[in-house]
Amino acid sequence: MSKSVFYHAGCPVCVSAEQDLVSLIGTENISIVHVGENKEKVSEAERKGVKSVPALITPNGNILHINYGASIEDLKP
Amino acid sequence: MSKSVFYHAGCPVCVSAEQDLVSLIGTENISIVHVGENKEKVSEAERKGVKSVPALITPNGNILHINYGASIEDLKP
């Protein structure tokens, strides 16, 4: 299985969702991207269709917006 | 691992999220509850804290509201 990508911004909602997903999917199946610490990743996430964080992009490219931490708009440099 | 519970109402957003989660977590690790076909499950979901569907309750009781299909309010009998 190719990896899912989890985009987050370090918010409490993000951290909680990250722990749940890692536990459910397995840490080896998920790449974690902190868009708050890595601002060029904000545009990467937006290009892939992420509207808010936390969000998980599945191996087939579907986006799961999980709960709501912050809008991608609010994370732009 | 105890099972996660996926609450949905048969909407396209729900079906898509269900397929993604089953694929990620494994069908043996997830119970699927269709609150639209089983109205007493609406109050069960609400009691557990589900605000909208689709939603996943993890084995440790956390709720992941995934994308947005319908408010639990709109599903009440």
N, CA and C atoms of all chains as a GROMACS GRO file, in nm:
protein
  462
    1MET      N    1   0.085  -0.121   0.000
    1MET     CA    2   0.000   0.000   0.000
    1MET      C    3   0.088   0.124   0.000
    2SER      N    4   0.061   0.215  -0.091
    2SER     CA    5   0.137   0.339  -0.089
    2SER      C    6   0.087   0.425   0.028
    3LYS      N    7   0.166   0.524   0.061
    3LYS     CA    8   0.138   0.598   0.184
    3LYS      C    9   0.029   0.702   0.167
    4SER      N   10  -0.044   0.725   0.274
    4SER     CA   11  -0.131   0.841   0.285
    4SER      C   12  -0.046   0.958   0.333
    5VAL      N   13  -0.092   1.079   0.306
    5VAL     CA   14  -0.022   1.198   0.354
    5VAL      C   15  -0.115   1.276   0.446
    6PHE      N   16  -0.067   1.304   0.564
    6PHE     CA   17  -0.144   1.379   0.662
    6PHE      C   18  -0.088   1.520   0.673
    7TYR      N   19  -0.170   1.619   0.636
    7TYR     CA   20  -0.129   1.759   0.647
    7TYR      C   21  -0.187   1.819   0.775
    8HIS      N   22  -0.102   1.884   0.849
    8HIS     CA   23  -0.152   1.947   0.972
    8HIS      C   24  -0.073   2.074   1.001
    9ALA      N   25  -0.119   2.146   1.103
    9ALA     CA   26  -0.054   2.273   1.136
    9ALA      C   27  -0.019   2.282   1.283
   10GLY      N   28  -0.012   2.167   1.348
   10GLY     CA   29   0.032   2.167   1.487
   10GLY      C   30  -0.073   2.206   1.588
   11CYS      N   31  -0.195   2.232   1.541
   11CYS     CA   32  -0.302   2.271   1.632
   11CYS      C   33  -0.347   2.150   1.715
   12PRO      N   34  -0.410   2.176   1.829
   12PRO     CA   35  -0.455   2.063   1.913
   12PRO      C   36  -0.545   1.965   1.838
   13VAL      N   37  -0.637   2.017   1.757
   13VAL     CA   38  -0.725   1.931   1.678
   13VAL      C   39  -0.642   1.844   1.583
   14CYS      N   40  -0.536   1.906   1.526
   14CYS     CA   41  -0.448   1.832   1.433
   14CYS      C   42  -0.373   1.720   1.505
   15VAL      N   43  -0.318   1.751   1.619
   15VAL     CA   44  -0.236   1.654   1.693
   15VAL      C   45  -0.321   1.535   1.735
   16SER      N   46  -0.441   1.564   1.782
   16SER     CA   47  -0.532   1.458   1.823
   16SER      C   48  -0.568   1.369   1.705
   17ALA      N   49  -0.602   1.430   1.592
   17ALA     CA   50  -0.638   1.352   1.472
   17ALA      C   51  -0.518   1.271   1.424
   18GLU      N   52  -0.398   1.331   1.431
   18GLU     CA   53  -0.278   1.260   1.389
   18GLU      C   54  -0.258   1.133   1.472
   19GLN      N   55  -0.271   1.146   1.603
   19GLN     CA   56  -0.253   1.028   1.689
   19GLN      C   57  -0.355   0.919   1.656
   20ASP      N   58  -0.479   0.961   1.633
   20ASP     CA   59  -0.583   0.863   1.600
   20ASP      C   60  -0.552   0.793   1.467
   21LEU      N   61  -0.512   0.871   1.367
   21LEU     CA   62  -0.489   0.811   1.236
   21LEU      C   63  -0.366   0.721   1.235
   22VAL      N   64  -0.261   0.765   1.302
   22VAL     CA   65  -0.142   0.680   1.311
   22VAL      C   66  -0.177   0.548   1.378
   23SER      N   67  -0.258   0.557   1.480
   23SER     CA   68  -0.298   0.436   1.551
   23SER      C   69  -0.385   0.346   1.462
   24LEU      N   70  -0.471   0.406   1.381
   24LEU     CA   71  -0.562   0.327   1.297
   24LEU      C   72  -0.493   0.271   1.174
   25ILE      N   73  -0.412   0.353   1.110
   25ILE     CA   74  -0.357   0.316   0.979
   25ILE      C   75  -0.218   0.255   0.991
   26GLY      N   76  -0.148   0.295   1.097
   26GLY     CA   77  -0.011   0.247   1.115
   26GLY      C   78   0.088   0.353   1.072
   27THR      N   79   0.184   0.378   1.156
   27THR     CA   80   0.280   0.487   1.131
   27THR      C   81   0.359   0.466   1.002
   28GLU      N   82   0.374   0.338   0.961
   28GLU     CA   83   0.451   0.312   0.840
   28GLU      C   84   0.373   0.342   0.713
   29ASN      N   85   0.242   0.368   0.727
   29ASN     CA   86   0.158   0.392   0.610
   29ASN      C   87   0.118   0.538   0.593
   30ILE      N   88   0.182   0.625   0.669
   30ILE     CA   89   0.138   0.764   0.668
   30ILE      C   90   0.258   0.858   0.676
   31SER      N   91   0.260   0.955   0.586
   31SER     CA   92   0.360   1.060   0.592
   31SER      C   93   0.297   1.182   0.658
   32ILE      N   94   0.369   1.242   0.750
   32ILE     CA   95   0.316   1.357   0.824
   32ILE      C   96   0.382   1.484   0.770
   33VAL      N   97   0.301   1.581   0.728
   33VAL     CA   98   0.355   1.708   0.679
   33VAL      C   99   0.299   1.821   0.764
   34HIS      N  100   0.389   1.894   0.827
   34HIS     CA  101   0.351   2.008   0.911
   34HIS      C  102   0.359   2.134   0.824
   35VAL      N  103   0.244   2.182   0.778
   35VAL     CA  104   0.246   2.298   0.688
   35VAL      C  105   0.279   2.427   0.762
   36GLY      N  106   0.264   2.427   0.894
   36GLY     CA  107   0.298   2.547   0.970
   36GLY      C  108   0.448   2.570   0.976
   37GLU      N  109   0.523   2.461   0.984
   37GLU     CA  110   0.670   2.472   0.992
   37GLU      C  111   0.735   2.473   0.855
   38ASN      N  112   0.657   2.450   0.753
   38ASN     CA  113   0.714   2.427   0.620
   38ASN      C  114   0.621   2.494   0.520
   39LYS      N  115   0.639   2.626   0.510
   39LYS     CA  116   0.538   2.707   0.441
   39LYS      C  117   0.521   2.673   0.294
   40GLU      N  118   0.626   2.623   0.228
   40GLU     CA  119   0.605   2.586   0.086
   40GLU      C  120   0.511   2.467   0.072
   41LYS      N  121   0.493   2.395   0.183
   41LYS     CA  122   0.399   2.282   0.181
   41LYS      C  123   0.253   2.330   0.180
   42VAL      N  124   0.230   2.456   0.219
   42VAL     CA  125   0.094   2.509   0.215
   42VAL      C  126   0.042   2.508   0.071
   43SER      N  127   0.125   2.557  -0.022
   43SER     CA  128   0.079   2.559  -0.161
   43SER      C  129   0.070   2.418  -0.219
   44GLU      N  130   0.159   2.329  -0.176
   44GLU     CA  131   0.149   2.189  -0.219
   44GLU      C  132   0.015   2.129  -0.175
   45ALA      N  133  -0.019   2.151  -0.048
   45ALA     CA  134  -0.145   2.099   0.004
   45ALA      C  135  -0.264   2.159  -0.072
   46GLU      N  136  -0.258   2.290  -0.093
   46GLU     CA  137  -0.369   2.357  -0.163
   46GLU      C  138  -0.383   2.303  -0.305
   47ARG      N  139  -0.270   2.282  -0.370
   47ARG     CA  140  -0.272   2.230  -0.508
   47ARG      C  141  -0.338   2.092  -0.513
   48LYS      N  142  -0.319   2.015  -0.408
   48LYS     CA  143  -0.380   1.881  -0.405
   48LYS      C  144  -0.526   1.885  -0.364
   49GLY      N  145  -0.575   2.004  -0.325
   49GLY     CA  146  -0.718   2.017  -0.295
   49GLY      C  147  -0.751   2.028  -0.147
   50VAL      N  148  -0.650   2.041  -0.065
   50VAL     CA  149  -0.675   2.053   0.079
   50VAL      C  150  -0.732   2.192   0.110
   51LYS      N  151  -0.847   2.194   0.176
   51LYS     CA  152  -0.915   2.321   0.208
   51LYS      C  153  -0.890   2.362   0.352
   52SER      N  154  -0.867   2.263   0.437
   52SER     CA  155  -0.844   2.291   0.579
   52SER      C  156  -0.758   2.179   0.636
   53VAL      N  157  -0.698   2.207   0.751
   53VAL     CA  158  -0.622   2.103   0.820
   53VAL      C  159  -0.688   2.075   0.952
   54PRO      N  160  -0.676   1.955   1.007
   54PRO     CA  161  -0.602   1.842   0.951
   54PRO      C  162  -0.676   1.779   0.833
   55ALA      N  163  -0.597   1.723   0.740
   55ALA     CA  164  -0.653   1.653   0.626
   55ALA      C  165  -0.564   1.536   0.590
   56LEU      N  166  -0.627   1.431   0.542
   56LEU     CA  167  -0.553   1.313   0.499
   56LEU      C  168  -0.577   1.292   0.350
   57ILE      N  169  -0.470   1.280   0.274
   57ILE     CA  170  -0.485   1.242   0.133
   57ILE      C  171  -0.455   1.092   0.124
   58THR      N  172  -0.552   1.018   0.073
   58THR     CA  173  -0.539   0.872   0.067
   58THR      C  174  -0.448   0.834  -0.050
   59PRO      N  175  -0.403   0.707  -0.051
   59PRO     CA  176  -0.315   0.664  -0.161
   59PRO      C  177  -0.378   0.682  -0.299
   60ASN      N  178  -0.511   0.679  -0.307
   60ASN     CA  179  -0.575   0.700  -0.437
   60ASN      C  180  -0.610   0.846  -0.464
   61GLY      N  181  -0.564   0.936  -0.379
   61GLY     CA  182  -0.578   1.078  -0.406
   61GLY      C  183  -0.701   1.145  -0.348
   62ASN      N  184  -0.786   1.068  -0.281
   62ASN     CA  185  -0.903   1.130  -0.216
   62ASN      C  186  -0.860   1.209  -0.094
   63ILE      N  187  -0.934   1.313  -0.066
   63ILE     CA  188  -0.901   1.397   0.050
   63ILE      C  189  -1.006   1.381   0.158
   64LEU      N  190  -0.961   1.348   0.275
   64LEU     CA  191  -1.048   1.342   0.391
   64LEU      C  192  -1.015   1.462   0.480
   65HIS      N  193  -1.107   1.559   0.484
   65HIS     CA  194  -1.092   1.670   0.578
   65HIS      C  195  -1.148   1.622   0.711
   66ILE      N  196  -1.064   1.622   0.813
   66ILE     CA  197  -1.100   1.560   0.940
   66ILE      C  198  -1.115   1.666   1.047
   67ASN      N  199  -1.234   1.668   1.108
   67ASN     CA  200  -1.264   1.772   1.207
   67ASN      C  201  -1.226   1.908   1.146
   68TYR      N  202  -1.184   2.001   1.224
   68TYR     CA  203  -1.148   2.130   1.165
   68TYR      C  204  -1.051   2.200   1.257
   69GLY      N  205  -0.932   2.224   1.206
   69GLY     CA  206  -0.834   2.296   1.284
   69GLY      C  207  -0.816   2.438   1.233
   70ALA      N  208  -0.785   2.450   1.103
   70ALA     CA  209  -0.761   2.581   1.044
   70ALA      C  210  -0.782   2.573   0.894
   71SER      N  211  -0.826   2.683   0.838
   71SER     CA  212  -0.839   2.692   0.693
   71SER      C  213  -0.701   2.703   0.630
   72ILE      N  214  -0.686   2.645   0.512
   72ILE     CA  215  -0.558   2.655   0.441
   72ILE      C  216  -0.530   2.802   0.407
   73GLU      N  217  -0.636   2.879   0.388
   73GLU     CA  218  -0.620   3.024   0.360
   73GLU      C  219  -0.544   3.094   0.472
   74ASP      N  220  -0.573   3.053   0.594
   74ASP     CA  221  -0.513   3.120   0.710
   74ASP      C  222  -0.368   3.079   0.732
   75LEU      N  223  -0.322   2.980   0.655
   75LEU     CA  224  -0.185   2.930   0.673
   75LEU      C  225  -0.090   2.984   0.568
   76LYS      N  226  -0.145   3.060   0.473
   76LYS     CA  227  -0.059   3.110   0.366
   76LYS      C  228   0.041   3.212   0.420
   77PRO      N  229   0.162   3.209   0.368
   77PRO     CA  230   0.265   3.301   0.417
   77PRO      C  231   0.226   3.447   0.391
   78MET      N  232  -0.695  -0.513   1.825
   78MET     CA  233  -0.751  -0.377   1.818
   78MET      C  234  -0.903  -0.387   1.816
   79SER      N  235  -0.971  -0.312   1.903
   79SER     CA  236  -1.117  -0.312   1.896
   79SER      C  237  -1.159  -0.230   1.775
   80LYS      N  238  -1.286  -0.245   1.740
   80LYS     CA  239  -1.331  -0.187   1.614
   80LYS      C  240  -1.362  -0.038   1.626
   81SER      N  241  -1.340   0.032   1.514
   81SER     CA  242  -1.394   0.166   1.499
   81SER      C  243  -1.537   0.154   1.448
   82VAL      N  244  -1.616   0.258   1.471
   82VAL     CA  245  -1.753   0.259   1.419
   82VAL      C  246  -1.768   0.377   1.324
   83PHE      N  247  -1.816   0.346   1.204
   83PHE     CA  248  -1.836   0.448   1.102
   83PHE      C  249  -1.985   0.475   1.088
   84TYR      N  250  -2.027   0.597   1.120
   84TYR     CA  251  -2.167   0.637   1.106
   84TYR      C  252  -2.184   0.712   0.975
   85HIS      N  253  -2.284   0.672   0.900
   85HIS     CA  254  -2.308   0.742   0.773
   85HIS      C  255  -2.456   0.741   0.740
   86ALA      N  256  -2.493   0.815   0.637
   86ALA     CA  257  -2.634   0.825   0.600
   86ALA      C  258  -2.656   0.795   0.452
   87GLY      N  259  -2.561   0.726   0.393
   87GLY     CA  260  -2.580   0.684   0.255
   87GLY      C  261  -2.555   0.791   0.150
   88CYS      N  262  -2.516   0.910   0.194
   88CYS     CA  263  -2.491   1.018   0.099
   88CYS      C  264  -2.363   0.990   0.020
   89PRO      N  265  -2.349   1.052  -0.096
   89PRO     CA  266  -2.228   1.028  -0.177
   89PRO      C  267  -2.098   1.056  -0.101
   90VAL      N  268  -2.096   1.164  -0.023
   90VAL     CA  269  -1.977   1.196   0.058
   90VAL      C  270  -1.949   1.083   0.156
   91CYS      N  271  -2.058   1.028   0.213
   91CYS     CA  272  -2.044   0.918   0.310
   91CYS      C  273  -1.987   0.793   0.244
   92VAL      N  274  -2.041   0.758   0.129
   92VAL     CA  275  -2.000   0.635   0.061
   92VAL      C  276  -1.853   0.643   0.022
   93SER      N  277  -1.815   0.758  -0.028
   93SER     CA  278  -1.676   0.778  -0.068
   93SER      C  279  -1.582   0.766   0.053
   94ALA      N  280  -1.619   0.831   0.163
   94ALA     CA  281  -1.536   0.824   0.285
   94ALA      C  282  -1.532   0.682   0.338
   95GLU      N  283  -1.645   0.611   0.330
   95GLU     CA  284  -1.648   0.472   0.378
   95GLU      C  285  -1.549   0.386   0.301
   96GLN      N  286  -1.551   0.400   0.169
   96GLN     CA  287  -1.460   0.319   0.088
   96GLN      C  288  -1.314   0.350   0.123
   97ASP      N  289  -1.286   0.478   0.142
   97ASP     CA  290  -1.148   0.516   0.176
   97ASP      C  291  -1.107   0.458   0.310
   98LEU      N  292  -1.195   0.468   0.409
   98LEU     CA  293  -1.160   0.421   0.544
   98LEU      C  294  -1.148   0.269   0.550
   99VAL      N  295  -1.240   0.201   0.482
   99VAL     CA  296  -1.231   0.055   0.479
   99VAL      C  297  -1.098   0.013   0.417
  100SER      N  298  -1.062   0.082   0.312
  100SER     CA  299  -0.936   0.051   0.245
  100SER      C  300  -0.815   0.080   0.335
  101LEU      N  301  -0.823   0.187   0.414
  101LEU     CA  302  -0.710   0.227   0.498
  101LEU      C  303  -0.700   0.142   0.625
  102ILE      N  304  -0.813   0.120   0.687
  102ILE     CA  305  -0.814   0.059   0.820
  102ILE      C  306  -0.835  -0.092   0.812
  103GLY      N  307  -0.904  -0.135   0.706
  103GLY     CA  308  -0.934  -0.277   0.693
  103GLY      C  309  -1.078  -0.304   0.735
  104THR      N  310  -1.149  -0.375   0.651
  104THR     CA  311  -1.293  -0.397   0.674
  104THR      C  312  -1.318  -0.470   0.806
  105GLU      N  313  -1.221  -0.550   0.851
  105GLU     CA  314  -1.240  -0.626   0.975
  105GLU      C  315  -1.227  -0.537   1.100
  106ASN      N  316  -1.179  -0.415   1.080
  106ASN     CA  317  -1.157  -0.327   1.195
  106ASN      C  318  -1.261  -0.217   1.208
  107ILE      N  319  -1.367  -0.225   1.128
  107ILE     CA  320  -1.462  -0.115   1.124
  107ILE      C  321  -1.605  -0.168   1.114
  108SER      N  322  -1.690  -0.117   1.202
  108SER     CA  323  -1.833  -0.148   1.194
  108SER      C  324  -1.902  -0.032   1.123
  109ILE      N  325  -1.989  -0.064   1.030
  109ILE     CA  326  -2.057   0.039   0.952
  109ILE      C  327  -2.201   0.052   1.003
  110VAL      N  328  -2.241   0.174   1.039
  110VAL     CA  329  -2.378   0.196   1.085
  110VAL      C  330  -2.444   0.300   0.995
  111HIS      N  331  -2.553   0.260   0.931
  111HIS     CA  332  -2.627   0.349   0.841
  111HIS      C  333  -2.740   0.412   0.923
  112VAL      N  334  -2.721   0.536   0.966
  112VAL     CA  335  -2.821   0.598   1.052
  112VAL      C  336  -2.947   0.636   0.974
  113GLY      N  337  -2.937   0.645   0.843
  113GLY     CA  338  -3.055   0.676   0.763
  113GLY      C  339  -3.154   0.560   0.759
  114GLU      N  340  -3.102   0.440   0.757
  114GLU     CA  341  -3.188   0.321   0.750
  114GLU      C  342  -3.228   0.272   0.888
  115ASN      N  343  -3.168   0.329   0.989
  115ASN     CA  344  -3.180   0.274   1.123
  115ASN      C  345  -3.190   0.392   1.219
  116LYS      N  346  -3.313   0.447   1.227
  116LYS     CA  347  -3.329   0.578   1.291
  116LYS      C  348  -3.294   0.579   1.439
  117GLU      N  349  -3.308   0.467   1.509
  117GLU     CA  350  -3.270   0.468   1.651
  117GLU      C  351  -3.119   0.485   1.667
  118LYS      N  352  -3.046   0.459   1.557
  118LYS     CA  353  -2.901   0.480   1.562
  118LYS      C  354  -2.864   0.628   1.559
  119VAL      N  355  -2.958   0.712   1.516
  119VAL     CA  356  -2.931   0.856   1.515
  119VAL      C  357  -2.906   0.904   1.657
  120SER      N  358  -2.993   0.862   1.750
  120SER     CA  359  -2.974   0.908   1.889
  120SER      C  360  -2.851   0.844   1.951
  121GLU      N  361  -2.821   0.720   1.912
  121GLU     CA  362  -2.698   0.656   1.960
  121GLU      C  363  -2.576   0.737   1.916
  122ALA      N  364  -2.574   0.774   1.789
  122ALA     CA  365  -2.462   0.851   1.735
  122ALA      C  366  -2.451   0.986   1.806
  123GLU      N  367  -2.566   1.051   1.822
  123GLU     CA  368  -2.565   1.182   1.888
  123GLU      C  369  -2.515   1.172   2.031
  124ARG      N  370  -2.557   1.066   2.100
  124ARG     CA  371  -2.515   1.046   2.238
  124ARG      C  372  -2.364   1.029   2.248
  125LYS      N  373  -2.306   0.969   2.145
  125LYS     CA  374  -2.161   0.950   2.146
  125LYS      C  375  -2.085   1.075   2.104
  126GLY      N  376  -2.160   1.177   2.059
  126GLY     CA  377  -2.096   1.304   2.025
  126GLY      C  378  -2.084   1.333   1.877
  127VAL      N  379  -2.147   1.251   1.794
  127VAL     CA  380  -2.141   1.273   1.650
  127VAL      C  381  -2.227   1.395   1.613
  128LYS      N  382  -2.167   1.490   1.546
  128LYS     CA  383  -2.238   1.613   1.507
  128LYS      C  384  -2.284   1.608   1.363
  129SER      N  385  -2.211   1.534   1.281
  129SER     CA  386  -2.244   1.525   1.139
  129SER      C  387  -2.192   1.392   1.088
  130VAL      N  388  -2.246   1.351   0.974
  130VAL     CA  389  -2.196   1.229   0.909
  130VAL      C  390  -2.133   1.267   0.775
  131PRO      N  391  -2.040   1.188   0.726
  131PRO     CA  392  -1.982   1.071   0.789
  131PRO      C  393  -1.892   1.104   0.908
  132ALA      N  394  -1.888   1.010   1.003
  132ALA     CA  395  -1.800   1.026   1.119
  132ALA      C  396  -1.749   0.889   1.162
  133LEU      N  397  -1.628   0.890   1.212
  133LEU     CA  398  -1.567   0.767   1.261
  133LEU      C  399  -1.539   0.782   1.410
  134ILE      N  400  -1.587   0.687   1.489
  134ILE     CA  401  -1.549   0.684   1.631
  134ILE      C  402  -1.439   0.581   1.646
  135THR      N  403  -1.326   0.625   1.696
  135THR     CA  404  -1.210   0.537   1.707
  135THR      C  405  -1.227   0.443   1.827
  136PRO      N  406  -1.144   0.338   1.833
  136PRO     CA  407  -1.156   0.245   1.948
  136PRO      C  408  -1.140   0.314   2.082
  137ASN      N  409  -1.067   0.424   2.090
  137ASN     CA  410  -1.053   0.494   2.218
  137ASN      C  411  -1.158   0.602   2.239
  138GLY      N  412  -1.259   0.607   2.150
  138GLY     CA  413  -1.372   0.695   2.173
  138GLY      C  414  -1.362   0.832   2.110
  139ASN      N  415  -1.250   0.862   2.043
  139ASN     CA  416  -1.240   0.991   1.975
  139ASN      C  417  -1.328   0.992   1.851
  140ILE      N  418  -1.377   1.110   1.817
  140ILE     CA  419  -1.464   1.123   1.700
  140ILE      C  420  -1.392   1.200   1.591
  141LEU      N  421  -1.386   1.138   1.475
  141LEU     CA  422  -1.333   1.206   1.357
  141LEU      C  423  -1.450   1.238   1.266
  142HIS      N  424  -1.485   1.366   1.257
  142HIS     CA  425  -1.585   1.409   1.159
  142HIS      C  426  -1.514   1.428   1.026
  143ILE      N  427  -1.554   1.352   0.927
  143ILE     CA  428  -1.479   1.346   0.801
  143ILE      C  429  -1.560   1.410   0.690
  144ASN      N  430  -1.498   1.509   0.626
  144ASN     CA  431  -1.569   1.585   0.524
  144ASN      C  432  -1.705   1.626   0.581
  145TYR      N  433  -1.807   1.641   0.499
  145TYR     CA  434  -1.936   1.680   0.554
  145TYR      C  435  -2.045   1.632   0.462
  146GLY      N  436  -2.129   1.544   0.514
  146GLY     CA  437  -2.240   1.495   0.435
  146GLY      C  438  -2.372   1.556   0.481
  147ALA      N  439  -2.400   1.539   0.610
  147ALA     CA  440  -2.526   1.590   0.664
  147ALA      C  441  -2.510   1.609   0.814
  148SER      N  442  -2.583   1.706   0.868
  148SER     CA  443  -2.586   1.727   1.012
  148SER      C  444  -2.669   1.618   1.077
  149ILE      N  445  -2.629   1.579   1.197
  149ILE     CA  446  -2.707   1.478   1.270
  149ILE      C  447  -2.848   1.534   1.299
  150GLU      N  448  -2.858   1.665   1.313
  150GLU     CA  449  -2.988   1.728   1.336
  150GLU      C  450  -3.086   1.698   1.222
  151ASP      N  451  -3.034   1.696   1.102
  151ASP     CA  452  -3.120   1.675   0.985
  151ASP      C  453  -3.161   1.529   0.968
  152LEU      N  454  -3.103   1.441   1.047
  152LEU     CA  455  -3.132   1.298   1.034
  152LEU      C  456  -3.230   1.249   1.140
  153LYS      N  457  -3.268   1.340   1.230
  153LYS     CA  458  -3.359   1.297   1.337
  153LYS      C  459  -3.496   1.263   1.280
  154PRO      N  460  -3.558   1.161   1.335
  154PRO     CA  461  -3.689   1.119   1.284
  154PRO      C  462  -3.793   1.230   1.302
   0.00000   0.00000   0.00000
